[in-house]
Amino acid sequence: ATIPVMLLILVAVVNLGLAIYAQQAVQNAANYGARMGSTAQGCRACLAAGAAQAAIADAGVQNASVEILAPGGVVGSTLRLRVSAEVPNLLGSLATLLGGDLSRPFQVSAEATFRAEGW
């Protein structure tokens, strides 16, 4: 009788670990993209979005997206972006067996803000 409970706890711990990992991955991608865009001399928003998308592409998350909130056009202006993604909900498939509806994936997102640099 304890094995199902232990398996449920194990799945919950793994699911929590995946969610924490995904949160860190989107935060790192947002920081990396904003930093790369802030040091660019050309299209800051273009470079920021591309760098953030490349950083999150290999993180193992689903439906990753990058949104530019402030383009950081001139030196000293703010460059701000948001990276969002989804993590599969492993407990959702177990909950459907019990009649619940928790099948929606977890949403994670992070924002980063840098000042546009120049010389």
C-alpha positions in Angstrom: 0.0 0.0 0.0 3.0 2.3 0.4 4.4 1.8 -3.1 1.7 3.9 -4.9 2.2 6.7 -2.4 5.9 6.6 -2.8 5.6 6.6 -6.6 3.3 9.6 -6.4 5.8 11.4 -4.2 8.6 10.5 -6.5 6.7 11.8 -9.6 5.8 15.0 -7.7 9.5 15.6 -6.8 10.6 15.0 -10.4 7.9 17.4 -11.6 8.9 20.1 -9.2 12.5 19.7 -10.3 11.5 20.1 -13.9 9.6 23.2 -13.1 12.5 24.7 -11.2 14.9 23.8 -14.0 12.6 25.4 -16.6 12.3 28.6 -14.5 16.1 28.9 -14.3 16.4 28.2 -18.0 14.0 31.0 -19.0 15.6 33.4 -16.5 19.1 32.6 -17.9 17.8 33.0 -21.5 16.2 36.4 -20.7 19.4 37.7 -19.0 21.5 36.4 -21.8 19.3 38.0 -24.5 19.0 41.3 -22.7 22.8 41.5 -22.1 23.6 40.6 -25.8 21.1 43.2 -27.0 22.3 45.9 -24.6 25.9 45.6 -26.0 24.9 45.6 -29.7 25.6 48.5 -31.9 22.9 47.7 -34.4 19.3 46.4 -34.0 19.4 45.8 -30.2 15.9 44.2 -30.1 16.7 41.9 -33.0 19.9 40.6 -31.4 18.3 40.3 -28.0 15.4 38.2 -29.3 17.7 36.0 -31.3 20.1 35.4 -28.5 17.3 34.6 -26.0 15.7 32.3 -28.5 19.0 30.5 -29.1 19.6 30.2 -25.4 16.2 28.7 -24.6 16.1 26.4 -27.7 18.2 23.6 -26.1 16.7 23.8 -22.6 14.2 21.1 -23.1 11.1 23.3 -22.5 8.0 23.4 -24.7 6.5 26.3 -26.6 9.2 28.8 -25.7 8.6 32.4 -26.8 10.5 35.6 -26.6 8.8 39.0 -26.3 10.5 42.4 -26.6 8.9 44.7 -24.0 11.2 47.7 -24.6 13.5 47.9 -27.6 16.5 49.9 -26.1 17.0 52.0 -29.2 19.5 54.7 -28.1 22.4 54.6 -25.7 21.1 54.7 -22.1 17.6 53.5 -23.0 16.0 50.4 -21.5 16.1 47.1 -23.3 13.6 44.7 -21.7 12.4 41.3 -22.8 10.3 38.4 -21.5 11.0 34.7 -22.1 8.1 32.2 -21.6 7.8 28.5 -21.8 5.8 25.5 -20.7 6.8 22.4 -18.7 4.9 19.1 -19.0 2.8 18.3 -15.9 3.6 14.7 -15.0 1.0 14.7 -12.3 -1.7 15.7 -14.8 -1.7 12.3 -16.4 -2.0 10.6 -13.0 -4.8 12.9 -12.0 -6.8 12.0 -15.1 -6.7 8.4 -14.0 -8.4 9.5 -10.8 -10.9 11.7 -12.6 -9.3 15.1 -12.1 -8.3 17.6 -14.8 -4.8 18.8 -14.0 -3.4 18.0 -17.5 -2.4 21.6 -18.3 1.4 22.2 -18.4 3.1 24.6 -16.0 3.8 28.1 -17.4 7.1 29.7 -16.5 8.4 33.1 -17.6 11.1 35.6 -16.7 11.9 39.2 -17.6 15.3 40.9 -17.8 16.1 44.6 -18.2 19.4 46.1 -19.2 20.4 49.6 -20.3 21.7 50.0 -23.8 25.4 50.5 -23.8 27.4 52.4 -26.4 30.8 54.0 -27.1 
